[in-house]
């Protein structure tokens, strides 16, 4: 199999894709494991996740990959947001971090 393109996917998207494939037919071991994992750890509804990604993408400093990490983890404290941002060398001021925490506290 040749990969023609790739993009980061949130757990919500993975859940949606694997559920659709399960409805179409039997899943292989890896796909079934992925479905179970995403069912256990996806924390939001798809429509809520899309709204949050839109809000996070308004901040030009946050990359798509980082926005998806934030969505998957749903940080509710400034410290956790900072921890996620440090890995990608993203520096936000306290107001921007507070906005992110408010997004996930709704």
MODELLER restraints for C-alpha pairs under 7 A, 6 or more apart:
rsr = mdl.restraints
at = mdl.atoms
rsr.add(forms.Gaussian(group=physical.xy_distance, feature=features.Distance(at['CA:8:A'], at['CA:65:A']), mean=6.07, stdev=0.5))
rsr.add(forms.Gaussian(group=physical.xy_distance, feature=features.Distance(at['CA:9:A'], at['CA:68:A']), mean=7.00, stdev=0.5))
rsr.add(forms.Gaussian(group=physical.xy_distance, feature=features.Distance(at['CA:10:A'], at['CA:68:A']), mean=5.42, stdev=0.5))
rsr.add(forms.Gaussian(group=physical.xy_distance, feature=features.Distance(at['CA:10:A'], at['CA:72:A']), mean=6.24, stdev=0.5))
rsr.add(forms.Gaussian(group=physical.xy_distance, feature=features.Distance(at['CA:11:A'], at['CA:38:A']), mean=5.63, stdev=0.5))
rsr.add(forms.Gaussian(group=physical.xy_distance, feature=features.Distance(at['CA:11:A'], at['CA:42:A']), mean=5.49, stdev=0.5))
rsr.add(forms.Gaussian(group=physical.xy_distance, feature=features.Distance(at['CA:11:A'], at['CA:72:A']), mean=6.15, stdev=0.5))
rsr.add(forms.Gaussian(group=physical.xy_distance, feature=features.Distance(at['CA:12:A'], at['CA:42:A']), mean=5.72, stdev=0.5))
rsr.add(forms.Gaussian(group=physical.xy_distance, feature=features.Distance(at['CA:12:A'], at['CA:46:A']), mean=5.90, stdev=0.5))
rsr.add(forms.Gaussian(group=physical.xy_distance, feature=features.Distance(at['CA:14:A'], at['CA:38:A']), mean=6.74, stdev=0.5))
rsr.add(forms.Gaussian(group=physical.xy_distance, feature=features.Distance(at['CA:15:A'], at['CA:35:A']), mean=5.98, stdev=0.5))
rsr.add(forms.Gaussian(group=physical.xy_distance, feature=features.Distance(at['CA:15:A'], at['CA:38:A']), mean=5.31, stdev=0.5))
rsr.add(forms.Gaussian(group=physical.xy_distance, feature=features.Distance(at['CA:15:A'], at['CA:39:A']), mean=6.43, stdev=0.5))
rsr.add(forms.Gaussian(group=physical.xy_distance, feature=features.Distance(at['CA:18:A'], at['CA:31:A']), mean=6.86, stdev=0.5))
rsr.add(forms.Gaussian(group=physical.xy_distance, feature=features.Distance(at['CA:18:A'], at['CA:35:A']), mean=5.61, stdev=0.5))
rsr.add(forms.Gaussian(group=physical.xy_distance, feature=features.Distance(at['CA:19:A'], at['CA:35:A']), mean=6.92, stdev=0.5))
rsr.add(forms.Gaussian(group=physical.xy_distance, feature=features.Distance(at['CA:42:A'], at['CA:72:A']), mean=6.73, stdev=0.5))
rsr.add(forms.Gaussian(group=physical.xy_distance, feature=features.Distance(at['CA:49:A'], at['CA:71:A']), mean=6.87, stdev=0.5))
rsr.add(forms.Gaussian(group=physical.xy_distance, feature=features.Distance(at['CA:52:A'], at['CA:103:A']), mean=6.91, stdev=0.5))
rsr.add(forms.Gaussian(group=physical.xy_distance, feature=features.Distance(at['CA:53:A'], at['CA:67:A']), mean=6.36, stdev=0.5))
rsr.add(forms.Gaussian(group=physical.xy_distance, feature=features.Distance(at['CA:56:A'], at['CA:67:A']), mean=6.13, stdev=0.5))
rsr.add(forms.Gaussian(group=physical.xy_distance, feature=features.Distance(at['CA:61:A'], at['CA:90:A']), mean=6.79, stdev=0.5))
rsr.add(forms.Gaussian(group=physical.xy_distance, feature=features.Distance(at['CA:74:A'], at['CA:104:A']), mean=5.85, stdev=0.5))
rsr.add(forms.Gaussian(group=physical.xy_distance, feature=features.Distance(at['CA:75:A'], at['CA:81:A']), mean=5.87, stdev=0.5))
rsr.add(forms.Gaussian(group=physical.xy_distance, feature=features.Distance(at['CA:75:A'], at['CA:101:A']), mean=6.55, stdev=0.5))
rsr.add(forms.Gaussian(group=physical.xy_distance, feature=features.Distance(at['CA:75:A'], at['CA:104:A']), mean=6.59, stdev=0.5))
rsr.add(forms.Gaussian(group=physical.xy_distance, feature=features.Distance(at['CA:76:A'], at['CA:101:A']), mean=5.30, stdev=0.5))
rsr.add(forms.Gaussian(group=physical.xy_distance, feature=features.Distance(at['CA:76:A'], at['CA:104:A']), mean=6.12, stdev=0.5))
rsr.add(forms.Gaussian(group=physical.xy_distance, feature=features.Distance(at['CA:76:A'], at['CA:105:A']), mean=6.20, stdev=0.5))
rsr.add(forms.Gaussian(group=physical.xy_distance, feature=features.Distance(at['CA:77:A'], at['CA:101:A']), mean=6.06, stdev=0.5))
rsr.add(forms.Gaussian(group=physical.xy_distance, feature=features.Distance(at['CA:78:A'], at['CA:97:A']), mean=6.12, stdev=0.5))
rsr.add(forms.Gaussian(group=physical.xy_distance, feature=features.Distance(at['CA:78:A'], at['CA:98:A']), mean=6.62, stdev=0.5))
rsr.add(forms.Gaussian(group=physical.xy_distance, feature=features.Distance(at['CA:78:A'], at['CA:101:A']), mean=6.39, stdev=0.5))
rsr.add(forms.Gaussian(group=physical.xy_distance, feature=features.Distance(at['CA:81:A'], at['CA:97:A']), mean=6.81, stdev=0.5))
